[in-house]
């Protein structure tokens, strides 16, 4: 039986294991209300890597999940007052131990990139997959996170026609700076070099 094309323009015949529509079967699922439809004909060909920690520099607090599910107690920490009322999401979060949580169906538009422009297109949320690494902007990330990110990217490539991977800093330069200087692009490029993706210049 001939395989059907997947959303976003993936090639017919690609294996579809590991996915239940746009939900990744290897992730814990915690649905966020913060998403919407992708524009008709959107080609999902970009992965955007972010970093996040809440409060900044603190890990394992559960506050990232609470932010993405609109259940954060804005009065629980002084920093939260600076983001009070924000409604955001990402498709995935990878914690410091490499555990993976999915918040938004990848066939849907998550709210992670904001005002952005890349490869001649604006509104990068329309045609990208957002992946948050638990970490501090400019800080280092764990080997478990790099391994989990590489596995996820390979499985994304099974379902979607991904051709590019970039940081939030590359799609919103000057406005955003994550994941920052501590993220080792060379390491993730070496893990994924056979996919033929475009990577940010490595200096």
Long-range contacts (C-beta under 8 A, 24 or more apart in sequence): 6-159, 6-160, 7-44, 7-107, 7-160, 8-38, 8-42, 8-43, 8-44, 8-45, 8-107, 8-127, 8-159, 8-160, 8-161, 9-43, 9-44, 9-45, 9-160, 9-161, 10-158, 10-159, 10-160, 10-161, 11-161, 14-158, 14-159, 15-158, 16-158, 16-159, 17-158, 18-155, 18-158, 18-159, 19-155, 19-158, 19-159, 21-105, 21-107, 22-105, 22-106, 22-107, 22-108, 23-102, 23-105, 23-106, 24-92, 24-100, 24-102, 24-106, 24-152, 24-155, 26-100, 26-151, 26-152, 26-155, 27-92, 27-100, 27-101, 27-102, 28-99, 28-100, 28-101, 28-102, 29-101, 29-102, 30-65, 30-68, 30-69, 30-101, 30-102, 30-103, 31-69, 31-103, 31-104, 32-68, 32-69, 32-70, 32-89, 32-103, 32-104, 32-110, 33-69, 33-70, 34-68, 34-70, 34-87, 34-88, 34-89, 34-104, 34-110, 34-111, 35-89, 35-104, 35-105, 35-108, 35-109, 35-110, 35-111, 36-108, 36-109, 36-111, 37-108, 37-109, 38-107, 38-108, 38-109, 38-126, 38-127, 39-126, 39-127, 42-109, 42-126, 42-127, 43-127, 43-161, 44-106, 44-127, 44-128, 44-129, 44-160, 44-161, 44-162, 45-127, 45-160, 45-161, 45-162, 45-163, 45-164, 46-118, 46-119, 46-124, 46-127, 46-128, 46-129, 46-162, 46-163, 46-164, 46-165, 46-166, 47-128, 47-129, 47-131, 47-153, 47-156, 47-162, 47-164, 47-165, 47-166, 48-112, 48-113, 48-124, 48-128, 48-129, 48-130, 48-131, 48-165, 48-166, 48-167, 48-168, 48-171, 49-131, 49-133, 49-149, 49-165, 49-166, 49-167, 49-168, 49-179, 49-183, 50-90, 50-112, 50-130, 50-131, 50-132, 50-133, 50-167, 50-168, 50-178, 50-179, 51-132, 51-133, 51-134, 51-135, 51-136, 51-137, 51-139, 51-141, 51-168, 51-178, 51-179, 51-180, 51-183, 52-90, 52-93, 52-132, 52-133, 52-134, 52-135, 52-178, 53-134, 53-135, 53-136, 54-79, 54-80, 55-79, 55-80, 56-136, 57-136, 57-139, 59-95, 59-96, 59-134, 59-135, 60-95, 60-96, 64-93, 64-132, 64-134, 65-93, 65-101, 68-93, 68-103, 69-103, 87-111, 88-112, 89-130, 90-130, 90-131, 90-132, 91-129, 91-130, 91-131, 92-129, 92-130, 92-131, 92-132, 92-152, 93-131, 93-132, 93-133, 93-134, 94-131, 94-132, 94-133, 94-134, 94-145, 94-148, 94-149, 94-152, 95-134, 95-145, 96-134, 96-135, 96-142, 96-144, 96-145, 97-142, 97-144, 98-142, 98-144, 98-145, 98-147, 98-148, 99-148, 100-148, 100-152, 106-156, 106-159, 106-160, 112-168, 113-168, 113-171, 113-172, 114-172, 114-175, 114-176, 115-172, 115-175, 116-171, 116-172, 117-171, 117-172, 118-164, 118-166, 118-170, 118-171, 119-164, 124-171, 128-171, 129-156, 129-160, 129-162, 133-179, 133-183, 135-179, 135-182, 136-182, 137-177, 137-178, 137-179, 137-180, 138-177, 138-178, 138-180, 138-181, 138-182, 139-180, 139-182, 140-182, 141-179, 141-182, 141-183, 141-184, 146-184, 146-187, 146-188, 146-191, 149-188, 150-188, 150-191, 150-192, 153-188, 153-192, 153-195, 154-192, 154-195, 157-195, 162-195, 162-197, 163-196, 163-197, 163-198, 164-197, 164-198, 165-192, 165-197, 165-198, 165-199, 165-200, 166-200, 167-200, 170-200
